[in-house]
Amino acid sequence: MGKSTGARRAGVSIVAVGLLAGVAACGGSGSGGAREGADGGSGAPAPDRAALSPVAALLSAEKSTSAADSARVESTTTMGSAMSMTAEGSVGWSDGLRGRLTLTYTGGALADTMRKMGSTSMEARYLPDAYYARMGDAFAAQAGGKHWIRYPYDALADLGGGSGAYLKDQMQNSTPNQSVKMLLASGDVRKVGEETVRGKETTHYSGTVDLADLAARNSSLSAAQLADMRKQLEQAGVETETIDIWVDEDDLLVKKVEKGQMTNGTYTQTVHYSDYGADASVQAPPAGDTADFTELLRKQSSTR
């Protein structure tokens, strides 16, 4: 097996991990009912956050952010020695997740794999039923001239048992207000103080969440899938994470930081949100220029 073929085989699956990290910038690890309470964001004045308890303030922010429908996002993510990356673009969530992000892999094993495939940067498109990665000319030369890979959400469960099923759930529900819901569901919320973020006056809130507990309360996974996911989280050393969010005077999320410890190092992600209501329209790439993830895996298995 040649080096380029080996890199392509590894890349088909490993890129899925990077794309999942990219879409995590759109929201948090929570799930369930992104549109719940959306009628709270109809242009009414935001309540006085200083007079509200942290829980009441976050409930108001969750409604306003959910109702905004779209935003521009910029993020940086590090997952121990596995990868570091940046993501930038616009996403919408009024009718399933939609959007377009430019992902740039800046370090770690994933960046090395991408470099062997000809590029450390790619365009990702997210639609309600699948997401797409543009792999570039080097990949296309070995994939029948096709530049894009389509990853159906239904195929994600095959990537990792309970964790894969949970990833599918998250990909279809990841929105900025999910980070707020994570803090609310954790029962551990505190107000840190008033801070300025990129010129905006904000209120900073923080808390710690148990990821497996959160999945049990806020996803559609079966008992067996939840047990499998908890085992995988324990093996990876990822059981809890700290979430910090900053909410502006319009009750909109403007910044999120998630941090946790993994067996291969620290996981951290910082996301900035702006331009709520931005255009997030996106179309699937041409079918003739797109290879399906499941079909690529089948072909690769048959040639081993």
C-alpha positions as CSV (number, residue, x, y, z in Angstrom):
1,M,0.0,0.0,0.0
2,G,1.5,3.3,-1.1
3,K,2.0,6.3,1.3
4,S,-0.6,8.4,-0.5
5,T,-3.2,5.6,-0.5
6,G,-2.6,5.0,3.2
7,A,-3.0,8.7,4.0
8,R,-6.2,8.8,2.0
9,R,-7.6,5.8,3.8
10,A,-6.8,7.3,7.2
11,G,-8.0,10.7,6.1
12,V,-11.5,9.6,5.1
13,S,-12.3,8.7,8.7
14,I,-10.1,11.2,10.6
15,V,-11.4,14.1,8.6
16,A,-14.8,13.2,10.1
17,V,-13.4,13.9,13.5
18,G,-12.1,17.3,12.4
19,L,-15.4,18.2,10.9
20,L,-17.2,17.3,14.1
21,A,-14.8,19.5,16.0
22,G,-15.6,22.3,13.5
23,V,-19.4,22.0,14.0
24,A,-18.9,22.0,17.7
25,A,-18.1,25.7,17.2
26,C,-21.7,26.2,16.3
27,G,-22.9,25.1,19.7
28,G,-22.1,22.9,22.6
29,S,-22.2,19.3,23.5
30,G,-25.8,19.5,24.6
31,S,-28.9,18.6,22.6
32,G,-32.6,18.6,22.4
33,G,-35.1,21.3,21.2
34,A,-33.0,24.1,19.9
35,R,-36.2,25.9,18.9
36,E,-37.8,25.5,22.3
37,G,-38.9,28.9,23.6
38,A,-37.9,30.7,20.4
39,D,-40.9,33.1,20.7
40,G,-38.9,34.8,23.5
41,G,-36.7,36.6,20.9
42,S,-39.3,38.7,19.0
43,G,-37.6,42.0,19.6
44,A,-38.7,42.7,23.2
45,P,-36.2,44.6,25.3
46,A,-33.8,42.3,27.1
47,P,-34.3,42.1,30.9
48,D,-32.0,43.7,33.3
49,R,-29.4,41.0,33.8
50,A,-28.0,42.6,36.9
51,A,-31.3,42.0,38.7
52,L,-31.7,38.4,37.6
53,S,-30.3,35.2,39.1
54,P,-27.7,33.4,36.9
55,V,-30.3,30.8,36.0
56,A,-33.0,33.3,35.1
57,A,-30.4,35.3,33.1
58,L,-29.3,32.2,31.2
59,L,-32.9,31.2,30.4
60,S,-33.5,34.6,28.8
61,A,-30.2,34.3,26.9
62,E,-31.1,30.9,25.7
63,K,-34.4,32.1,24.2
64,S,-32.9,35.1,22.5
65,T,-30.0,33.2,21.0
66,S,-32.2,30.4,19.8
67,A,-34.6,32.9,18.1
68,A,-31.7,34.7,16.3
69,D,-31.6,31.8,13.7
70,S,-28.1,32.4,12.4
71,A,-24.7,33.9,13.3
72,R,-21.1,34.3,12.3
73,V,-18.6,32.1,14.2
74,E,-14.9,32.1,14.7
75,S,-13.2,29.4,16.8
76,T,-10.0,27.8,17.9
77,T,-9.9,24.2,19.1
78,T,-7.2,22.0,20.6
79,M,-7.6,18.3,21.4
80,G,-4.4,17.3,23.2
81,S,-1.8,15.9,20.7
82,A,-4.5,14.8,18.3
83,M,-5.2,18.2,16.6
84,S,-5.5,21.9,16.8
85,M,-7.6,23.9,14.3
86,T,-9.4,27.1,13.5
87,A,-12.9,27.5,12.0
88,E,-14.6,30.5,10.5
89,G,-17.9,31.1,8.7
90,S,-21.6,31.4,9.2
91,V,-24.2,28.9,10.4
92,G,-28.0,28.9,10.7
93,W,-30.4,26.8,12.8
94,S,-33.9,27.8,12.0
95,D,-34.6,24.5,10.2
96,G,-31.8,22.1,11.0
97,L,-28.2,23.0,11.0
98,R,-27.0,24.7,7.9
99,G,-23.8,26.6,7.2
100,R,-20.4,26.9,5.7
101,L,-17.1,26.9,7.6
102,T,-13.4,27.2,6.5
103,L,-11.4,24.7,8.7
104,T,-7.7,25.1,9.0
105,Y,-5.7,22.4,10.8
106,T,-2.8,24.0,12.6
107,G,-1.1,21.1,14.5
108,G,-1.3,17.6,15.8
109,A,-1.7,14.2,14.2
110,L,-4.7,15.4,12.1
111,A,-2.8,18.3,10.6
112,D,0.0,15.8,9.6
113,T,-2.5,13.5,8.0
114,M,-4.1,16.4,6.1
115,R,-0.7,17.7,5.0
116,K,-0.1,14.2,3.4
117,M,-3.4,14.6,1.6
118,G,-2.3,17.9,0.0
119,S,-3.9,20.6,2.2
120,T,-4.3,21.6,5.8
121,S,-7.4,23.8,5.0
122,M,-10.8,22.8,3.7
123,E,-14.3,24.1,3.2
124,A,-17.0,22.3,5.1
125,R,-20.7,22.6,4.3
126,Y,-23.4,21.5,6.9
127,L,-26.9,20.6,5.8
128,P,-29.7,19.0,7.7
129,D,-29.1,15.5,6.5
130,A,-25.3,15.4,6.0
131,Y,-22.1,17.4,6.0
132,Y,-19.5,17.8,3.2
133,A,-15.8,18.3,3.1
134,R,-13.8,19.6,0.2
135,M,-10.6,17.6,0.1
136,G,-8.7,19.3,-2.8
137,D,-7.0,18.1,-5.9
138,A,-4.5,15.6,-4.4
139,F,-7.5,13.6,-2.9
140,A,-9.5,14.0,-6.1
141,A,-6.6,12.4,-8.1
142,Q,-7.2,9.2,-6.1
143,A,-10.9,9.4,-5.8
144,G,-12.1,9.3,-9.4
145,G,-11.7,13.1,-9.8
146,K,-14.2,13.9,-7.0
147,H,-13.2,16.7,-4.6
148,W,-15.9,16.4,-2.0
149,I,-16.8,13.7,0.6
150,R,-20.4,13.5,1.9
151,Y,-20.8,12.3,5.5
152,P,-24.5,11.3,6.1
153,Y,-25.4,11.8,9.7
154,D,-26.9,8.3,9.8
155,A,-23.4,6.9,9.2
156,L,-21.8,8.6,12.2
157,A,-23.0,6.0,14.6
158,D,-20.8,3.5,12.8
159,L,-17.7,5.6,13.7
160,G,-17.8,4.8,17.4
161,G,-20.6,3.0,19.0
162,G,-22.5,5.1,21.6
163,S,-20.2,8.0,21.0
164,G,-20.9,7.9,17.3
165,A,-24.6,7.8,18.0
166,Y,-24.2,10.8,20.3
167,L,-22.2,12.7,17.6
168,K,-25.0,12.1,15.1
169,D,-27.4,13.6,17.6
170,Q,-25.2,16.6,18.2
171,M,-24.5,17.2,14.5
172,Q,-28.3,17.6,13.9
173,N,-28.9,19.8,17.0
174,S,-25.7,21.9,17.5
175,T,-26.6,25.6,17.8
176,P,-25.1,28.4,19.9
177,N,-27.8,28.3,22.5
178,Q,-26.9,24.7,23.3
179,S,-23.9,26.0,25.4
180,V,-26.3,27.9,27.5
181,K,-28.5,24.9,27.9
182,M,-25.5,22.8,29.0
183,L,-24.9,25.2,31.9
184,L,-28.6,25.2,32.8
185,A,-28.8,21.4,32.8
186,S,-25.6,21.0,34.9
187,G,-27.1,22.7,37.9
188,D,-23.7,24.3,38.5
189,V,-24.0,28.0,37.3
190,R,-22.3,31.0,38.8
191,K,-21.9,34.6,37.7
192,V,-18.3,35.6,37.3
193,G,-18.7,39.3,36.6
194,E,-19.0,42.0,34.0
195,E,-16.4,41.9,31.2
196,T,-15.7,43.5,27.8
197,V,-15.4,41.1,24.9
198,R,-14.4,42.6,21.5
199,G,-15.9,46.0,22.4
200,K,-19.1,44.6,23.8
201,E,-20.2,44.8,27.4
202,T,-21.0,41.3,28.6
203,T,-21.8,39.2,31.7
204,H,-19.6,36.2,32.2
205,Y,-21.1,32.9,33.6
206,S,-19.3,29.7,34.4
207,G,-20.0,26.1,35.5
208,T,-18.8,22.4,35.3
209,V,-20.8,19.7,33.5
210,D,-20.7,15.9,33.6
211,L,-20.8,14.9,30.0
212,A,-22.3,11.5,30.4
213,D,-25.0,12.8,32.7
214,L,-25.7,15.6,30.3
215,A,-26.0,13.1,27.4
216,A,-28.5,11.0,29.4
217,R,-30.7,14.0,30.1
218,N,-30.5,15.8,26.7
219,S,-30.2,13.2,23.9
220,S,-32.2,10.4,22.3
221,L,-29.6,7.7,22.9
222,S,-30.7,4.3,24.2
223,A,-29.5,2.9,27.5
224,A,-27.0,0.7,25.7
225,Q,-25.6,3.6,23.7
226,L,-25.3,5.7,26.8
227,A,-23.4,3.0,28.6
228,D,-21.1,2.6,25.7
229,M,-20.5,6.3,25.5
230,R,-19.8,6.6,29.2
231,K,-17.2,3.8,28.9
232,Q,-15.5,5.5,25.9
233,L,-15.5,8.9,27.8
234,E,-13.8,7.2,30.7
235,Q,-11.2,5.6,28.5
236,A,-10.5,8.9,26.9
237,G,-10.2,10.6,30.3
238,V,-13.0,13.0,29.4
239,E,-15.7,13.0,32.1
240,T,-16.3,16.6,33.0
241,E,-15.6,19.9,31.4
242,T,-15.8,23.6,32.4
243,I,-17.9,25.9,30.3
244,D,-17.7,29.7,30.4
245,I,-20.0,31.9,28.4
246,W,-20.3,35.6,27.9
247,V,-23.8,37.2,27.2
248,D,-24.2,40.7,25.8
249,E,-26.7,43.5,26.6
250,D,-29.1,42.0,23.9
251,D,-29.1,38.7,25.7
252,L,-27.1,37.0,22.9
253,L,-24.2,34.7,23.4
254,V,-20.9,36.4,22.2
255,K,-18.2,34.0,23.5
256,K,-17.9,30.4,24.7
257,V,-14.9,28.6,26.2
258,E,-15.0,24.9,26.9
259,K,-12.1,23.1,28.7
260,G,-11.6,19.5,29.7
261,Q,-8.8,17.0,30.4
262,M,-8.1,14.1,28.1
263,T,-5.7,11.2,28.3
264,N,-3.6,12.7,25.5
265,G,-3.7,16.3,26.9
266,T,-6.1,19.2,27.3
267,Y,-9.2,19.8,25.3
268,T,-10.1,23.5,24.9
269,Q,-12.3,25.4,22.5
270,T,-12.9,29.1,22.3
271,V,-15.7,30.5,20.0
272,H,-16.8,34.0,19.2
273,Y,-20.3,34.7,17.9
274,S,-21.2,37.9,16.0
275,D,-23.5,39.2,13.2
276,Y,-26.6,37.4,14.4
277,G,-29.0,37.1,11.5
278,A,-26.2,36.8,9.0
279,D,-26.8,34.9,5.7
280,A,-26.1,31.2,6.3
281,S,-27.6,29.8,3.1
282,V,-25.7,26.9,1.6
283,Q,-26.2,24.2,-1.1
284,A,-24.8,20.7,-1.4
285,P,-21.8,20.4,-3.8
286,P,-22.5,19.0,-7.3
287,A,-23.3,15.3,-7.0
288,G,-20.9,14.5,-9.8
289,D,-18.0,15.9,-7.8
290,T,-19.0,14.2,-4.5
291,A,-18.0,10.8,-3.1
292,D,-20.1,9.2,-0.3
293,F,-18.3,8.4,2.9
294,T,-19.9,5.0,3.4
295,E,-19.1,4.0,-0.2
296,L,-15.4,5.1,0.2
297,L,-15.1,3.0,3.4
298,R,-16.6,0.0,1.6
299,K,-14.2,0.3,-1.3
300,Q,-11.2,0.7,1.0
301,S,-12.2,-2.4,3.0
302,S,-12.5,-4.5,-0.1
303,T,-8.9,-3.6,-1.2
304,R,-7.2,-4.5,2.1
